[in-house]
Structure formats: C-alpha cells, structure tokens
C-alpha cells in the first residue's frame, strides 16, 4: 500500500440538495461508545482525549484518510432537561465522528494494515467490547451553518437519534427528516439560539463494504449551542413543544428518540481553517 500524507483532498463546500439520495461524496462515520466497566467516566474521557486520539492521528497511513475527526464527551449527570419522551443513551459516554472522502476509503481506512497492529489493540483499554457500541455510516445535510469556520471545540452539542417511521420508504423518510429540520429553522426563536444544525442521514444499503453492520439509527440530528444554558432554553421554547414535537410524531418513532448531550473536541480538521487541537488541551467539560 502506498502511504501518502496528506491523502487526496475533496472540497467540502459543495452541498447536495438531497445527500441521502446517493452513496457518493464525503461520508461520515459515527460511533457511540461505552467505557470499560473498570474505568470511571473521567478516566475514560482523559484516555480518549489525551492518549487514544493523538496516538491514532500519529499513525499516518491510518490517519491520512481522516479529513476531520471530532470527539464528543458526555456531560456528567445528564444536566440538560429535555422533553420527557426523549431517552438518554444510558451508559454511552461519547461519540467519535470521522469524515472520509468517499465510501471507498472507508474500507481502505479500517482495512489499513496498521489498524489491527497499532489502533485496534488500544480500543479495549477504554472502550467496552461487549457489543454496546453503535455505528452508523452517513452523509451530512448541513441545514444551518452560518459560520463555515466556526470554532467547534468546547461547544455544546445535543444529538437526537431517530428511527424513521415504517410508513415511509427510504427516500421519503429522509426527505421528511430534512423537512423537519427546516421546519425547526423556520421558527425564529429556535434558530437564533443555534450555532449550527446538521442532519446525518444513514446511507442506503447495501453498502459496498464487507461485514459492516450498521445499527438501527436512521438519522442523527446534531444541534450545536454555545453552552448548556442556551441548549436548555432551546428545548424549553414553546415553539419546540408546540411545533417541533408534534411533527416528530409524524416522521419518527416518537417514543424511541434517544439523546446524548456532549461537549465537543476537534482532534483534526482539514475541512476548515481551524487548527488541529489534539495537544495540549485542558480537560474540563463540566461547565
């Protein structure tokens, strides 16, 4: 295998009107993970942020495919009050997000010879290997991105994980999810609190990849805020209760919506003018 650093670059600025309609273009790998039983949440986040992520980026033949890499770290104690029917993701403590140039490079990335030798052996030291991790391969719909080079580190992100109703076929389901996000943005009191709104649409199957089972997640909505207080005001807004929530019932399995509230860390970002920020970095996301 030829090792090139950096690998081929793809311009991320063009936006597809309906990104779920093809498997082409930049794809996004999302992994929601639990810590091993003997590791405290703080130790888990320290290990992930200060050891595993920098180590993975230092394996050039592996990291050359990672055009962007974010880690999200769950706030202790689920401090955000959300609508009562939303369910916490339980012992899930965070999410890793990796952008790759195209679906073909997913196999090159995970199939890199250095992955089983240098990356994978480190994962059981902090990530539970009992099948609790959840994976989805998606394409982004950037519905609201007023600052193309927004500094994402330390912002608050609320993930909502949706399953689309079986009343919709695949294209119609994702179109309905997109319309739901646009409806939220049409409410001025909601939009003004957001820094960014992205929908990650699960790729249609079958995938041109061997043995890559995805979990039962159709759409991941990613709401970005300055902090927890702004996020709390967003979800407490009457417009969210009276407009967004009733519309959820028509698109998604309403009682199966799961949430994760996290503080963001940018490990590497070749898609903007933000610097890579693996080290040094203060460790704190409680406030």
C-alpha positions as CSV (number, residue, x, y, z in Angstrom):
1,X,0.0,0.0,0.0
2,X,1.3,3.4,-0.9
3,X,1.3,5.8,2.0
4,X,0.6,9.4,1.2
5,X,0.4,12.3,3.7
6,X,-1.9,14.1,3.2
7,X,-4.1,11.9,1.1
8,X,-6.2,13.3,-1.8
9,X,-8.4,16.2,-0.8
10,X,-12.0,16.8,-1.6
11,X,-13.6,20.2,-1.4
12,X,-16.3,20.0,1.3
13,X,-18.0,23.2,0.4
14,X,-20.5,22.0,-2.3
15,X,-23.7,20.9,-0.7
16,X,-26.1,18.2,-2.1
17,X,-29.7,19.1,-2.1
18,X,-30.6,15.5,-1.1
19,X,-27.5,13.8,0.3
20,X,-29.4,10.7,1.2
21,X,-30.1,10.0,-2.5
22,X,-26.7,8.6,-3.3
23,X,-23.7,7.0,-1.6
24,X,-21.3,9.4,-3.4
25,X,-19.3,12.2,-1.9
26,X,-17.9,12.7,1.6
27,X,-19.2,10.2,4.1
28,X,-19.2,10.4,7.9
29,X,-18.6,7.5,10.3
30,X,-20.3,7.9,13.7
31,X,-19.5,5.6,16.7
32,X,-21.3,5.9,20.0
33,X,-19.3,4.1,22.8
34,X,-19.3,3.0,26.4
35,X,-16.3,2.8,28.7
36,X,-15.0,-0.4,30.1
37,X,-16.5,-1.4,33.4
38,X,-13.4,-0.8,35.5
39,X,-12.8,2.8,34.2
40,X,-14.5,5.8,35.6
41,X,-16.1,8.3,33.2
42,X,-13.4,10.9,33.9
43,X,-10.6,8.3,33.2
44,X,-12.4,7.2,30.0
45,X,-12.6,10.8,28.7
46,X,-9.0,11.5,29.7
47,X,-7.7,8.4,28.0
48,X,-9.7,9.1,24.8
49,X,-8.8,12.7,24.5
50,X,-5.2,12.7,25.7
51,X,-3.9,9.2,24.6
52,X,-6.0,7.4,22.1
53,X,-6.9,10.2,19.7
54,X,-3.3,11.6,19.4
55,X,-2.0,8.1,19.0
56,X,-4.4,7.3,16.2
57,X,-3.5,10.6,14.4
58,X,0.2,9.8,14.6
59,X,-0.3,6.6,12.6
60,X,0.0,8.4,9.3
61,X,-1.0,5.5,7.0
62,X,-4.3,5.3,9.0
63,X,-5.0,8.9,9.7
64,X,-4.3,10.1,6.2
65,X,-7.9,9.2,5.4
66,X,-9.4,11.2,8.2
67,X,-10.3,14.5,6.8
68,X,-12.0,15.6,10.0
69,X,-12.1,13.9,13.4
70,X,-14.3,15.1,16.4
71,X,-14.9,13.5,19.7
72,X,-17.9,14.3,21.9
73,X,-17.8,13.9,25.6
74,X,-20.9,13.4,27.6
75,X,-21.7,16.0,30.3
76,X,-21.7,14.4,33.7
77,X,-25.1,13.7,35.2
78,X,-27.3,14.5,32.2
79,X,-27.7,18.1,33.3
80,X,-29.9,19.2,30.5
81,X,-33.7,19.0,30.9
82,X,-35.1,17.6,27.6
83,X,-38.7,16.6,26.6
84,X,-39.9,13.8,28.7
85,X,-40.3,11.2,25.9
86,X,-36.6,11.6,24.9
87,X,-34.5,8.7,26.3
88,X,-30.9,9.0,27.5
89,X,-28.4,6.7,25.7
90,X,-27.7,5.2,29.1
91,X,-24.0,4.2,29.6
92,X,-22.9,5.7,26.3
93,X,-20.3,8.3,27.2
94,X,-19.5,9.8,23.9
95,X,-19.3,9.7,20.2
96,X,-16.5,9.7,17.7
97,X,-17.0,11.3,14.3
98,X,-14.8,10.8,11.3
99,X,-15.2,12.2,7.8
100,X,-13.7,10.4,4.8
101,X,-13.5,11.5,1.2
102,X,-15.8,8.7,-0.1
103,X,-17.3,5.4,0.8
104,X,-14.4,3.5,-0.9
105,X,-12.0,5.0,1.5
106,X,-13.9,3.5,4.5
107,X,-12.5,0.1,3.6
108,X,-9.0,1.5,3.0
109,X,-9.2,3.2,6.4
110,X,-10.5,0.4,8.5
111,X,-8.6,-2.2,6.4
112,X,-5.3,-0.4,6.8
113,X,-2.6,-2.9,7.9
114,X,-1.7,-0.7,10.8
115,X,-5.2,-0.7,12.2
116,X,-5.1,-4.2,13.7
117,X,-1.5,-3.7,14.8
118,X,-1.5,-0.2,16.3
119,X,-5.0,1.2,16.6
120,X,-7.4,-1.6,17.5
121,X,-5.3,-3.1,20.4
122,X,-5.7,0.2,22.2
123,X,-9.5,0.3,22.0
124,X,-10.3,-2.4,24.6
125,X,-8.2,-0.5,27.1
126,X,-11.0,2.1,27.4
127,X,-14.0,1.2,25.1
128,X,-16.3,-1.7,26.1
129,X,-16.1,-4.6,23.7
130,X,-19.4,-6.2,24.6
131,X,-21.3,-5.1,21.5
132,X,-22.7,-2.0,23.2
133,X,-21.1,0.4,20.7
134,X,-23.3,1.6,18.0
135,X,-22.2,2.5,14.4
136,X,-23.7,4.4,11.5
137,X,-22.2,5.5,8.2
138,X,-23.9,8.6,7.0
139,X,-23.9,11.6,4.7
140,X,-24.3,15.1,6.2
141,X,-27.0,17.6,5.4
142,X,-25.7,20.9,6.7
143,X,-29.1,22.7,7.2
144,X,-27.7,25.7,9.1
145,X,-24.1,26.6,9.1
146,X,-23.7,30.4,9.2
147,X,-20.0,30.2,10.2
148,X,-18.1,27.9,7.8
149,X,-15.0,28.0,10.1
150,X,-16.8,28.1,13.4
151,X,-14.5,27.0,16.3
152,X,-16.3,23.9,17.4
153,X,-14.1,22.8,20.3
154,X,-15.8,23.3,23.7
155,X,-19.3,24.0,22.2
156,X,-22.2,22.0,23.4
157,X,-23.9,19.5,21.1
158,X,-27.1,17.7,21.6
159,X,-27.5,14.6,19.5
160,X,-31.0,13.2,18.8
161,X,-31.0,9.7,17.3
162,X,-34.1,9.0,15.2
163,X,-35.7,5.9,13.7
164,X,-38.0,6.9,10.8
165,X,-41.5,5.5,10.7
166,X,-42.1,2.5,8.6
167,X,-44.8,4.4,6.9
168,X,-42.1,6.0,4.8
169,X,-39.8,4.3,2.2
170,X,-36.1,5.2,2.5
171,X,-36.1,8.3,0.3
172,X,-39.3,9.7,1.6
173,X,-38.2,9.1,5.2
174,X,-35.1,11.1,4.8
175,X,-36.9,13.9,2.9
176,X,-39.4,14.1,5.8
177,X,-36.5,14.3,8.3
178,X,-34.9,17.1,6.3
179,X,-38.2,18.9,6.2
180,X,-38.5,18.5,10.0
181,X,-35.1,20.2,10.4
182,X,-36.1,23.0,8.1
183,X,-39.3,23.5,10.0
184,X,-37.3,24.0,13.2
185,X,-35.2,26.6,11.5
186,X,-38.3,28.4,10.3
187,X,-39.1,29.3,13.9
188,X,-37.0,32.5,14.7
189,X,-36.8,31.9,18.5
190,X,-35.3,28.4,17.8
191,X,-33.0,29.4,15.0
192,X,-31.4,32.3,16.9
193,X,-30.2,30.0,19.7
194,X,-28.5,27.6,17.3
195,X,-24.9,27.8,16.2
196,X,-25.3,25.0,13.7
197,X,-27.7,22.3,12.7
198,X,-26.7,19.2,10.9
199,X,-28.6,16.0,10.0
200,X,-26.5,12.9,9.4
201,X,-28.5,10.6,7.1
202,X,-27.7,6.8,7.3
203,X,-26.5,5.6,3.9
204,X,-28.9,3.3,2.0
205,X,-28.0,-0.3,2.0
206,X,-26.4,-2.5,0.7
207,X,-23.0,-0.9,1.2
208,X,-20.0,-1.7,-1.0
209,X,-18.2,-2.9,2.1
210,X,-17.6,-6.3,3.6
211,X,-19.0,-7.1,7.0
212,X,-20.0,-3.6,8.0
213,X,-23.3,-3.9,10.0
214,X,-24.9,-0.6,11.0
215,X,-27.2,-0.1,13.9
216,X,-30.8,0.8,13.8
217,X,-30.3,4.5,13.5
218,X,-31.8,6.3,10.5
219,X,-31.0,10.0,11.2
220,X,-28.8,11.7,13.7
221,X,-29.7,15.4,14.4
222,X,-26.9,17.4,15.7
223,X,-27.9,20.7,17.5
224,X,-24.9,23.0,18.3
225,X,-25.1,25.6,21.1
226,X,-22.8,28.0,22.9
227,X,-23.4,26.2,26.2
228,X,-25.9,24.2,28.3
229,X,-28.0,27.3,29.2
230,X,-28.7,28.1,25.6
231,X,-29.5,24.5,24.9
232,X,-31.9,24.4,27.8
233,X,-33.7,27.5,26.5
234,X,-34.0,26.0,23.1
235,X,-35.7,22.8,24.2
236,X,-37.9,24.7,26.7
237,X,-39.1,27.1,24.0
238,X,-42.9,26.8,23.4
239,X,-42.2,26.6,19.7
240,X,-40.2,23.4,20.2
241,X,-43.0,21.9,22.3
242,X,-45.9,23.1,20.2
243,X,-44.4,22.7,16.7
244,X,-41.3,20.5,16.6
245,X,-42.5,17.7,18.9
246,X,-45.9,17.2,17.2
247,X,-44.2,17.0,13.9
248,X,-41.8,14.4,15.3
249,X,-44.8,12.0,15.7
250,X,-45.5,12.1,12.0
251,X,-41.9,11.3,10.9
252,X,-40.1,9.3,13.6
253,X,-40.9,6.6,16.2
254,X,-41.7,9.2,18.8
255,X,-41.0,7.1,21.9
256,X,-37.7,5.8,20.6
257,X,-35.8,9.1,20.2
258,X,-32.6,8.9,22.1
259,X,-30.3,11.7,23.2
260,X,-26.7,12.5,24.1
261,X,-25.6,15.9,25.4
262,X,-21.9,16.4,25.0
263,X,-19.0,18.9,24.9
264,X,-17.1,18.8,21.6
265,X,-13.4,18.4,20.9
266,X,-11.9,18.9,17.4
267,X,-9.0,16.5,17.1
268,X,-8.2,17.3,13.4
269,X,-10.0,19.4,10.8
270,X,-8.6,19.6,7.3
271,X,-12.0,21.0,6.1
272,X,-11.7,24.4,7.7
273,X,-9.1,27.0,8.9
274,X,-9.3,25.6,12.4
275,X,-6.0,24.2,13.6
276,X,-5.7,20.6,14.8
277,X,-6.0,20.7,18.5
278,X,-5.0,17.3,19.9
279,X,-2.4,18.6,22.4
280,X,-2.1,20.4,24.6
281,X,-5.7,20.8,25.7
282,X,-7.3,21.4,29.0
283,X,-9.5,18.7,30.3
284,X,-12.9,20.0,31.5
285,X,-16.4,19.9,30.1
286,X,-18.5,20.1,33.2
287,X,-19.5,23.8,32.7
